[in-house]
């Protein structure tokens, strides 16, 4: 009896051993990505960061994102690059505060074998792995053309600039000046940076309204936070906002609401396309040709910025004018 039981047990064990084991499931790759942004005080970079974290690869854990706040300082951003290089991050997304100073950290990362994709603002030279963002020279032209239309191509204006030395400030100013050069009847009474800050812009505009009483017929603000600050200063002075047209750029929620009220004009800069598009391009550089983009932005802008094989040196996101007719749709988009 014992022999019979042992024989049956042995046969069962041998039968189990003969069954081939299922292959082990491959572990899902996980990438550690650093996002070095110039600063998080302004609404647009907050939108950009929020959209980055909403990328499908971040949500499902394929990508672990660390956002580094550069606090509007080039040295801080350089030190953050050193940290990411030392800790061997798989890739870096970069939104630099300074066109020239941003190039050296990128070169160090590339030499260390870490791809760097720029977004929103640029660095000098052809050092980035790729770039995903809007054309800021075009932005400068669009906002200046909008103001020229509003004031009939003549009058006194002021220009509120971005942080001096950042690519957006340089390129938007170039676009502004191209249009202003075609309108000799327009005089720029003053131009100064407000560092993308609503509060700084409000204080600056209040000073100008005091220095040039009754003389300012229009305002170019190189981002929406600055435009909103200018609008608030004009209203605080008790001046009818419709008598001093203000143009901004970015399409942040508060600016879109101001467009609905007839207080300013703006162009939409797509934070989702910039942030999620840049991450897809970076993941293509890390994972190789098998990677397929996961953000919906490539379908939304299939004609304007075709994916191709994901290795283009630059992808240009288009601008869209915000007008009362499309304002609600864009408010819904930026608030999601």
C-alpha positions as CSV (number, residue, x, y, z in Angstrom):
1,X,0.0,0.0,0.0
2,X,2.8,2.4,0.9
3,X,4.7,1.6,-2.2
4,X,1.6,2.2,-4.3
5,X,1.0,5.6,-2.7
6,X,4.7,6.6,-3.1
7,X,4.6,5.6,-6.8
8,X,1.4,7.7,-7.4
9,X,3.0,10.7,-5.6
10,X,6.2,10.4,-7.6
11,X,4.2,10.3,-10.9
12,X,2.3,13.4,-9.9
13,X,5.5,15.3,-9.1
14,X,7.1,14.3,-12.4
15,X,3.9,15.3,-14.3
16,X,4.0,18.8,-12.7
17,X,7.7,19.1,-13.6
18,X,6.9,18.3,-17.2
19,X,4.5,21.3,-17.5
20,X,6.4,24.3,-19.0
21,X,6.4,27.3,-16.8
22,X,4.8,30.5,-18.1
23,X,7.4,33.1,-19.0
24,X,7.9,35.8,-16.4
25,X,6.1,39.0,-17.2
26,X,8.5,41.7,-18.2
27,X,8.7,44.5,-15.7
28,X,7.3,47.8,-16.9
29,X,10.1,50.3,-17.5
30,X,10.3,53.2,-15.0
31,X,12.1,56.4,-15.9
32,X,13.2,59.2,-13.5
33,X,12.7,62.6,-15.2
34,X,13.6,66.0,-13.8
35,X,11.7,69.1,-14.9
36,X,13.8,72.2,-14.3
37,X,11.4,75.2,-14.7
38,X,12.4,78.8,-14.3
39,X,9.8,79.6,-11.6
40,X,6.4,78.6,-10.3
41,X,5.0,82.0,-9.1
42,X,3.3,82.7,-12.4
43,X,0.1,81.1,-13.6
44,X,1.4,79.8,-16.9
45,X,4.2,77.7,-15.4
46,X,1.8,76.4,-12.8
47,X,-0.4,75.3,-15.8
48,X,2.6,73.8,-17.5
49,X,3.6,71.8,-14.4
50,X,0.0,70.6,-13.9
51,X,-0.3,69.4,-17.5
52,X,3.1,67.6,-17.2
53,X,1.9,65.7,-14.2
54,X,-1.3,64.7,-16.1
55,X,0.7,62.9,-18.9
56,X,-0.5,59.3,-19.1
57,X,3.1,58.0,-18.5
58,X,3.2,60.0,-15.2
59,X,-0.2,58.9,-14.1
60,X,0.5,55.2,-14.6
61,X,3.9,55.3,-12.9
62,X,6.0,54.8,-16.0
63,X,7.6,58.1,-15.3
64,X,8.5,59.5,-12.0
65,X,8.6,63.3,-12.2
66,X,10.6,65.7,-10.0
67,X,9.9,69.4,-10.6
68,X,12.7,71.8,-9.7
69,X,11.7,75.4,-9.1
70,X,14.4,77.6,-10.5
71,X,13.2,80.7,-8.6
72,X,13.9,82.8,-11.6
73,X,17.7,82.4,-11.1
74,X,20.1,80.9,-13.6
75,X,22.6,79.8,-11.0
76,X,19.9,77.9,-9.1
77,X,19.0,76.1,-12.4
78,X,22.6,75.2,-13.0
79,X,22.9,73.7,-9.6
80,X,19.8,71.7,-10.1
81,X,21.3,70.3,-13.3
82,X,24.4,69.2,-11.3
83,X,22.1,67.4,-8.8
84,X,20.3,65.6,-11.6
85,X,23.5,64.6,-13.3
86,X,25.0,63.3,-10.0
87,X,21.9,61.4,-9.3
88,X,21.8,59.9,-12.8
89,X,18.4,61.0,-13.9
90,X,17.2,59.3,-17.1
91,X,16.2,62.6,-18.8
92,X,15.6,66.3,-18.2
93,X,12.9,68.7,-19.3
94,X,14.2,72.3,-19.3
95,X,12.4,75.7,-19.1
96,X,15.3,78.1,-18.7
97,X,15.3,81.6,-17.2
98,X,18.2,82.8,-19.3
99,X,18.9,82.2,-23.0
100,X,22.7,82.3,-22.6
101,X,23.3,80.9,-19.1
102,X,21.0,77.9,-19.8
103,X,23.3,76.5,-22.5
104,X,26.2,75.3,-20.3
105,X,24.1,73.1,-17.9
106,X,22.5,71.4,-21.0
107,X,25.9,70.6,-22.4
108,X,27.0,69.1,-19.1
109,X,24.0,66.9,-19.0
110,X,24.3,65.8,-22.7
111,X,28.0,64.9,-22.1
112,X,26.9,62.8,-19.1
113,X,24.6,60.9,-21.4
114,X,21.3,62.5,-20.2
115,X,19.0,63.8,-23.0
116,X,17.6,67.3,-22.4
117,X,14.4,68.5,-24.1
118,X,13.6,72.2,-23.9
119,X,10.0,73.5,-23.6
120,X,8.5,77.0,-23.5
121,X,11.7,78.9,-23.5
122,X,15.0,78.3,-25.3
123,X,18.7,78.2,-24.7
124,X,21.4,79.6,-27.0
125,X,22.9,77.4,-29.7
126,X,21.9,74.0,-31.0
127,X,22.6,72.0,-27.8
128,X,19.2,70.6,-26.8
129,X,18.1,67.1,-27.8
130,X,14.9,68.7,-29.0
131,X,12.6,71.6,-28.3
132,X,8.8,71.8,-28.0
133,X,7.2,75.2,-27.7
134,X,5.6,78.2,-29.4
135,X,7.3,80.7,-31.6
136,X,7.8,83.8,-29.5
137,X,8.7,86.1,-32.3
138,X,5.4,85.4,-33.9
139,X,3.8,86.0,-30.4
140,X,5.4,89.5,-30.3
141,X,4.1,90.3,-33.8
142,X,0.6,89.1,-33.0
143,X,0.2,91.1,-29.8
144,X,1.7,94.3,-31.4
145,X,-0.6,93.9,-34.4
146,X,-3.6,93.6,-32.1
147,X,-2.6,96.8,-30.3
148,X,-2.0,98.7,-33.6
149,X,-5.5,97.7,-34.7
150,X,-7.0,98.8,-31.4
151,X,-5.3,102.3,-31.4
152,X,-5.5,102.9,-35.2
153,X,-1.7,102.6,-35.7
154,X,-0.9,105.9,-33.8
155,X,-0.4,107.1,-30.3
156,X,1.7,106.7,-27.2
157,X,2.2,103.3,-25.7
158,X,4.2,101.5,-23.0
159,X,5.8,98.1,-23.1
160,X,6.0,95.8,-20.1
161,X,8.7,93.2,-20.8
162,X,9.5,89.7,-19.4
163,X,12.7,88.9,-17.4
164,X,15.6,90.4,-19.4
165,X,17.7,87.8,-21.1
166,X,15.0,85.1,-21.2
167,X,14.3,83.9,-24.7
168,X,10.6,84.7,-24.5
169,X,11.5,88.3,-23.6
170,X,14.1,88.6,-26.3
171,X,11.9,87.1,-29.0
172,X,8.6,88.7,-28.1
173,X,10.4,92.1,-28.0
174,X,11.8,91.3,-31.5
175,X,8.3,90.6,-32.8
176,X,6.9,93.7,-31.0
177,X,9.6,95.9,-32.6
178,X,9.1,94.5,-36.1
179,X,5.5,95.7,-36.0
180,X,6.2,99.0,-34.3
181,X,8.8,99.8,-36.9
182,X,6.0,99.8,-39.5
183,X,4.0,102.4,-37.5
184,X,6.0,105.7,-37.3
185,X,3.0,107.3,-35.7
186,X,3.4,105.2,-32.5
187,X,5.8,106.4,-29.8
188,X,7.0,104.1,-27.0
189,X,7.0,106.3,-23.9
190,X,8.6,103.7,-21.7
191,X,9.6,100.0,-21.6
192,X,10.7,98.0,-18.6
193,X,10.6,94.5,-17.2
194,X,8.0,93.3,-14.6
195,X,9.6,89.8,-14.5
196,X,6.3,88.0,-15.5
197,X,4.8,89.3,-12.2
198,X,1.3,90.6,-11.9
199,X,2.2,92.6,-8.8
200,X,5.3,94.1,-10.3
201,X,3.4,95.0,-13.5
202,X,0.6,96.7,-11.5
203,X,3.2,98.9,-9.6
204,X,5.0,99.7,-12.8
205,X,1.8,100.7,-14.6
206,X,0.7,102.8,-11.7
207,X,4.0,104.7,-11.8
208,X,3.7,105.3,-15.6
209,X,0.1,106.5,-15.3
210,X,1.4,109.1,-12.8
211,X,4.5,110.0,-14.9
212,X,2.5,110.3,-18.1
213,X,-0.9,111.5,-17.1
214,X,-3.5,111.2,-19.9
215,X,-0.7,110.4,-22.4
216,X,-0.8,106.5,-22.6
217,X,-3.0,105.1,-25.4
218,X,-2.0,101.5,-25.2
219,X,0.0,98.8,-23.4
220,X,1.9,95.8,-24.7
221,X,2.5,93.3,-21.9
222,X,4.7,90.4,-22.8
223,X,2.7,87.9,-20.8
224,X,-0.8,87.7,-19.3
225,X,0.2,88.2,-15.7
226,X,1.8,91.5,-16.6
227,X,-1.3,92.4,-18.8
228,X,-3.6,91.7,-15.8
229,X,-1.4,93.8,-13.5
230,X,-1.6,96.7,-16.0
231,X,-5.4,96.3,-16.3
232,X,-5.8,96.4,-12.5
233,X,-3.6,99.5,-12.3
234,X,-5.7,101.3,-14.9
235,X,-8.9,100.4,-13.1
236,X,-7.5,101.4,-9.7
237,X,-6.8,104.8,-11.1
238,X,-10.4,105.2,-12.1
239,X,-9.6,105.2,-15.8
240,X,-12.0,103.5,-18.3
241,X,-10.1,100.4,-19.3
242,X,-11.5,100.7,-22.9
243,X,-9.6,103.9,-23.3
244,X,-6.2,102.2,-22.8
245,X,-6.2,98.9,-24.7
246,X,-4.0,96.2,-23.1
247,X,-2.6,93.2,-25.0
248,X,-1.1,90.1,-23.3
249,X,0.0,86.6,-24.3
250,X,-0.4,83.1,-22.9
251,X,-4.2,82.5,-22.4
252,X,-4.2,81.9,-18.7
253,X,-7.6,81.6,-17.0
254,X,-7.8,85.1,-15.5
255,X,-6.8,86.6,-18.8
256,X,-9.4,84.7,-20.8
257,X,-12.0,85.9,-18.3
258,X,-10.7,89.5,-18.8
259,X,-11.1,89.0,-22.6
260,X,-14.8,88.1,-22.0
261,X,-15.2,91.3,-20.1
262,X,-13.6,93.3,-22.9
263,X,-10.6,94.4,-20.7
264,X,-7.7,93.0,-22.8
265,X,-6.7,90.7,-25.7
266,X,-4.5,87.6,-25.6
267,X,-3.3,84.6,-27.6
268,X,-3.5,81.1,-26.3
269,X,-0.2,79.3,-25.5
270,X,-0.9,75.6,-25.0
271,X,0.7,74.4,-21.8
272,X,-0.5,70.9,-22.4
273,X,1.1,70.7,-25.8
274,X,4.3,72.1,-24.6
275,X,4.7,70.0,-21.4
276,X,3.2,66.7,-22.5
277,X,4.7,67.0,-26.0
278,X,8.1,67.6,-24.5
279,X,7.8,64.6,-22.3
280,X,6.8,62.4,-25.2
281,X,9.8,63.6,-27.2
282,X,12.1,63.0,-24.2
283,X,10.8,59.4,-23.7
284,X,11.4,58.7,-27.4
285,X,15.0,59.8,-26.9
286,X,15.3,57.5,-23.9
287,X,13.4,54.5,-24.9
288,X,14.2,54.4,-28.6
289,X,12.2,53.9,-31.9
290,X,9.7,51.6,-30.3
291,X,8.2,54.5,-28.2
292,X,4.9,55.8,-29.4
293,X,3.6,59.2,-28.1
294,X,0.9,58.9,-25.5
295,X,-0.4,62.5,-25.1
296,X,-3.5,63.5,-27.1
297,X,-1.8,66.7,-28.2
298,X,-0.3,65.0,-31.2
299,X,-3.7,64.2,-32.6
300,X,-4.9,67.8,-31.8
301,X,-2.0,69.3,-33.7
302,X,-1.4,66.6,-36.2
303,X,-0.9,69.1,-39.1
304,X,0.9,71.8,-37.2
305,X,3.4,69.6,-35.4
306,X,3.5,66.1,-36.9
307,X,5.2,63.5,-34.7
308,X,7.1,61.8,-37.5
309,X,9.5,59.5,-35.8
310,X,9.8,61.7,-32.7
311,X,13.3,62.9,-33.4
312,X,12.8,66.3,-34.9
313,X,15.0,69.0,-33.4
314,X,12.0,71.3,-32.8
315,X,8.2,71.0,-32.6
316,X,6.3,74.3,-32.9
317,X,3.0,74.7,-31.2
318,X,0.6,77.1,-32.9
319,X,-0.9,80.3,-31.3
320,X,-4.7,80.8,-31.2
321,X,-6.4,84.1,-30.7
322,X,-8.7,84.2,-27.7
323,X,-11.9,86.1,-28.5
324,X,-15.3,86.3,-26.7
325,X,-16.7,83.6,-29.0
326,X,-14.1,80.9,-28.0
327,X,-13.4,82.1,-24.5
328,X,-15.5,79.6,-22.7
329,X,-14.1,76.7,-24.6
330,X,-10.6,77.7,-23.7
331,X,-11.5,78.4,-20.1
332,X,-12.6,74.8,-19.9
333,X,-9.4,73.6,-21.5
334,X,-7.1,75.5,-19.1
335,X,-9.0,74.5,-16.0
336,X,-9.1,70.8,-16.7
